[in-house]
Amino acid sequence: MEYSSGMTSERWYQQEIEYILVSLEKGESREEIREIVFNKNPFLLKTESALQKRFQLAFNRAISLTNELRRLYLTGTKYDQKALILYTFLKRYRYAYENFFELIIYRYQQKNKQLTLVHMNFYMEEKEQQSEKIASWSSVSKKKISNTILLFYKTSGIIDLSDNTYTISKLHVSSQLKEYAFKHDNLLAAMIKLEVGGNIDDL
């Protein structure tokens, strides 16, 4: 998977992703879902271009869930759902995936469970040295990318803000989701255990 600055357009989008997951569970195809979305505008957007963009982002993340993960999302707890929304984001974007493993898990395992904007900025600078693609991103894009990743971490509950510092903590998910993750999915298992258990080849 290539690095992409496309995540600057991403937001949590849980309602949109859930709408698509329900439709997929009914057996509807991408084109069928797209037609319904454009005709009924369940995302409540004002322009067709905005609707097209939102649908594409949400659909691409929704299909990163296997059939079993889709069912676990639709029948799971709100904590399961938050974990899986974060999962769809990490599966979609290489920079976010690596940030999770190389910053979040690393800092948690080093017994330093604190995360600050300085850490995020230092991480971006390190990745610039490793990738010409990342180095070519504009300063505005880099800031948006870091903010977007933090948004996903905060909303999922994997970090919590206190006194301008984030504390990293494990996600609270159901035993059913844990069982699936530990048997079938290295990334999801790593998200739950906050231990290294996957690599970029799993994408």
C-alpha distance (Angstrom), angle and dihedral (degrees) to the residues before:
residue distance angle dihedral
M1 . . .
E2 3.80 . .
Y3 3.79 124.9 .
S4 3.79 111.4 -98.9
S5 3.77 132.5 -172.8
G6 3.81 88.1 -156.2
M7 3.78 89.6 105.0
T8 3.82 87.8 80.6
S9 3.83 85.2 82.1
E10 3.79 93.7 50.4
R11 3.78 126.5 105.8
W12 3.79 131.6 167.8
Y13 3.86 92.3 -83.4
Q14 3.81 94.5 177.0
Q15 3.81 96.0 152.0
E16 3.79 92.2 50.5
I17 3.80 93.7 46.6
E18 3.80 91.3 46.8
Y19 3.80 90.7 51.1
I20 3.80 89.4 54.1
L21 3.82 93.0 45.2
V22 3.80 91.0 53.3
S23 3.81 89.8 49.4
L24 3.80 92.2 48.5
E25 3.80 90.0 49.6
K26 3.82 87.7 55.7
G27 3.80 88.2 56.9
E28 3.79 96.7 -108.1
S29 3.82 117.8 152.3
R30 3.78 126.6 -127.6
E31 3.79 91.8 -101.0
E32 3.79 92.5 48.1
I33 3.80 91.3 50.7
R34 3.78 91.3 45.6
E35 3.80 92.0 51.9
I36 3.81 92.2 50.8
V37 3.80 91.6 46.8
F38 3.80 91.9 51.3
N39 3.80 94.1 44.6
K40 3.80 99.0 43.7
N41 3.83 100.1 25.6
P42 3.84 95.5 -146.9
F43 3.81 88.1 173.4
L44 3.83 89.3 63.9
L45 3.80 96.0 -135.0
K46 3.80 123.3 158.7
T47 3.80 102.2 -138.3
E48 3.77 135.5 44.1
S49 3.80 91.8 -128.9
A50 3.81 91.3 54.7
L51 3.80 90.0 47.8
Q52 3.79 91.9 49.9
K53 3.79 92.3 50.4
R54 3.80 94.3 46.1
F55 3.80 92.3 47.5
Q56 3.79 92.2 50.5
L57 3.81 93.6 49.1
A58 3.79 94.0 45.6
F59 3.80 94.8 43.7
N60 3.80 93.8 49.5
R61 3.79 90.5 52.7
A62 3.81 94.4 42.5
I63 3.80 93.3 56.4
S64 3.81 91.1 54.5
L65 3.82 85.6 78.2
T66 3.79 116.3 86.2
N67 3.80 118.3 -129.8
E68 3.80 89.6 -97.9
L69 3.80 93.6 48.3
R70 3.79 88.8 48.8
R71 3.80 89.8 55.7
L72 3.80 91.5 44.9
Y73 3.79 88.8 52.9
L74 3.81 94.1 49.7
T75 3.82 93.6 47.1
G76 3.79 98.7 32.1
T77 3.77 135.5 97.7
K78 3.79 122.9 -87.7
Y79 3.81 86.8 -102.5
D80 3.81 91.0 54.6
Q81 3.79 88.8 50.4
K82 3.80 93.5 50.4
A83 3.81 90.8 48.8
L84 3.80 91.2 50.9
I85 3.80 93.6 47.6
L86 3.82 88.1 54.7
Y87 3.81 87.9 46.6
T88 3.82 92.0 55.7
F89 3.80 88.9 54.2
L90 3.81 95.4 48.2
K91 3.80 90.9 47.1
R92 3.78 91.3 52.8
Y93 3.81 102.2 48.3
R94 3.78 125.5 48.8
Y95 3.80 95.9 -158.3
A96 3.82 91.6 53.2
Y97 3.83 90.7 45.7
E98 3.78 92.0 52.7
N99 3.80 92.4 42.8
F100 3.78 89.1 56.4
F101 3.80 94.7 50.6
E102 3.80 98.8 36.3
L103 3.80 99.2 40.0
I104 3.81 112.4 19.0
I105 3.81 99.1 37.9
Y106 3.80 92.7 36.4
R107 3.80 93.8 53.0
Y108 3.80 91.6 44.4
Q109 3.81 92.9 49.9
Q110 3.80 91.9 47.0
K111 3.81 86.6 61.2
N112 3.79 88.6 -115.5
K113 3.77 99.9 115.2
Q114 3.80 94.9 176.2
L115 3.80 125.3 109.0
T116 3.81 127.3 -174.3
L117 3.78 137.1 176.2
V118 3.80 86.9 -104.1
H119 3.81 89.7 61.8
M120 3.80 90.3 50.1
N121 3.81 91.3 50.2
F122 3.80 93.5 47.2
Y123 3.79 89.4 49.7
M124 3.80 91.1 52.6
E125 3.81 90.3 50.4
E126 3.80 91.2 51.3
K127 3.80 91.8 50.9
E128 3.80 90.5 49.7
Q129 3.79 87.6 62.1
Q130 3.79 90.3 53.1
S131 3.80 100.5 44.1
E132 3.79 131.8 40.8
K133 3.81 88.1 -160.6
I134 3.80 92.0 60.1
A135 3.81 91.5 42.7
S136 3.81 88.7 56.0
W137 3.80 93.8 57.9
S138 3.80 113.6 107.7
S139 3.79 119.5 -109.9
V140 3.81 88.6 -112.8
S141 3.81 91.4 53.8
K142 3.80 92.1 47.5
K143 3.79 91.3 53.1
K144 3.81 91.9 46.9
I145 3.80 91.4 49.1
S146 3.80 92.9 52.7
N147 3.80 90.8 46.3
T148 3.79 91.6 48.6
I149 3.80 92.4 51.2
L150 3.80 90.7 48.7
L151 3.81 89.2 50.4
F152 3.80 90.4 56.5
Y153 3.79 93.1 45.7
K154 3.81 92.0 49.4
T155 3.80 96.5 44.6
S156 3.80 92.7 47.6
G157 3.80 90.5 51.5
I158 3.79 96.2 -121.0
I159 3.82 89.3 121.4
D160 3.79 130.3 31.4
L161 3.81 125.6 -162.7
S162 3.80 121.4 -126.8
D163 3.82 126.6 157.7
N164 3.83 93.2 -11.7
T165 3.81 91.2 -54.7
Y166 3.78 128.2 100.5
T167 3.78 120.4 -136.1
I168 3.80 116.2 -148.8
S169 3.81 116.1 -136.8
K170 3.77 138.0 166.9
L171 3.78 121.3 -92.0
H172 3.80 117.7 -109.0
V173 3.79 107.6 -131.0
S174 3.79 137.0 158.6
S175 3.79 124.6 -88.7
Q176 3.82 88.6 -115.1
L177 3.79 92.7 58.9
K178 3.80 91.6 44.1
E179 3.80 91.4 51.4
Y180 3.80 92.0 51.2
A181 3.80 92.9 45.9
F182 3.80 96.3 49.4
K183 3.80 91.6 48.5
H184 3.79 101.8 39.3
D185 3.81 117.0 11.9
N186 3.82 127.5 53.1
L187 3.80 94.8 -171.5
L188 3.79 94.6 50.5
A189 3.81 90.7 45.0
A190 3.80 90.0 51.7
M191 3.80 90.3 50.0
I192 3.80 90.8 53.1
K193 3.82 98.5 41.2
L194 3.81 97.0 32.2
E195 3.77 86.6 -136.2
V196 3.78 128.5 121.2
G197 3.77 107.9 -93.9
G198 3.80 107.7 137.9
N199 3.78 143.3 40.8
I200 3.76 140.1 -153.8
D201 3.82 90.7 -86.6
D202 3.79 88.9 69.7
L203 3.81 90.9 68.5
